[in-house]
Amino acid sequence: MTADVKIQANIVGFGQPQTVYALLKADTDMLVIAKVVPLNKDRFKDSVVISNADGPRDVLFNDGMLMDSIVAFFERQQGGKLDIADNAVQANPAMKIEEDGINKTGRLFRFAADVTGAQIAVVAICLYAQRRSVLGSVESMSERLASLDDRQDEPVSGRWFLAGDVISI
């Protein structure tokens, strides 16, 4: 079983530099935004560090990721996979995201001018959680496909797979 993932996002350049701590629960894929503090570049225990700042980090977050991170935030929020704790409610970016039109790829968004580092941190964490979830699904599928090859030259269900066969996993 995969372990829960502790996440620390350090964001600068949006008002006061801030750190947001979160937990991605492995069994439910629920993302819990737990706490907001002034910027703390020291890694919290064994957390994954997401940052747009210089210093130690595992994942770089930059301005080019903002649109994808907003979409990831809305997907988690609308899917019931985001829980913002009472003591981190100031990090909720929902009221700071404005629709900014539509183009051929879909809806466009922008942040209000007074968005905070904590609110940017939350969308960055949502994007990380989304990407981790996709990678976990691909890894699981790869393991299941590899197990099909463990047949040691024995047909599966009495026959071999042929090119063009549909394999349901």
PyMOL commands that set and color helices and strands:
alter all, ss='L'
color gray80, all
select helices_A, chain A and resi 63-78+86-91+94-96+117-151
alter helices_A, ss='H'
color red, helices_A
select strands_A, chain A and resi 5-11+18-24+31-38+48-51+59-60+82-84+97-103+106-111
alter strands_A, ss='S'
color yellow, strands_A
deselect
rebuild
show_as cartoon
